[in-house]
Structures are given as structure tokens and as C-alpha cells.
């Protein structure tokens, strides 16, 4: 048996798959220690995923950039209950930063888009409207779905 044939699982972790710019990543979180480990998804075939460590500098950059906006709560309207969302992709379009989020507890839940305003890591999430929403949604669908 070769090492590449092993099926490895990490007990106590929660995996999150997302894009940072054009890099496909896997974040493993350990709630007990609030530890986070980041890997680049080098390839994927069916249920097989090959991971690569992208280097300490890259990991620090990603975690520092997204630390305050990776997990968010979205509330549509004053009467609605807030729902937990997780980052699906972080990207730049026409000189502006955007983030696409999916519902944390729903596999096929809706995706919501926000423009990120301000400086890293203290971004404000601004909802999109009109033409900006259409352009951003088209770009997201073309590049990340």
C-alpha cells in the first residue's frame, strides 16, 4: 500500500471549502482550540481530494484578510431571524472586493453576495443592488460555480 492510497480523517474538525481570489482552499477548524489549518486543493476527482500546503506566508495572509468576515450572520428584514453563512469565495472585480456566502447548515442553500468596504480585516459587508448585483453574480457564476 502506498501512502497516497490512505484515507485520512481528522477527528473534531469542521471542513470549509472556499476560493480566495482564484485559489481553491480547504479550511479545517477545531472548535475546541479555535485552531485553523489551511490547505490548497491541488486536485479533486470524485471523493478524492489532493491537498497541498500553500506556505506560511500565504496562510497568514488569507487568515488575516478573512478573519472577521469568514463567518457572518445575515438577516433579511427586521422581522427575519439571522442565519449563519460561511464564505464561499473572496474575489476582486473592477477594482472592488466581493464575497459570496452560502448558508452554513444547508448544502444547497442560497448564495448571497456582498461588496467588502474598508480595510483588511475590518471590512463592512454592503449588499449589492441593480447592475452591480447582476455583474457580480454573472462573474461569480462564471468563475466559481
Buried (B, 14 or more C-beta within 10 A) or exposed (E): EEEEEEEEEEEEBEEBEBBBEEEBBBBBBBEEEEEBBBBBBEEEEEEEBEBEEBEEEBBEBBBEBBEEBBBBEBEEEEEEEEBEBBBBBBBEBEEEBBBBBBBBEEEEEEBBBBBBEEEBEEBEBBEBEEEBEEBBBEBBEEEBE
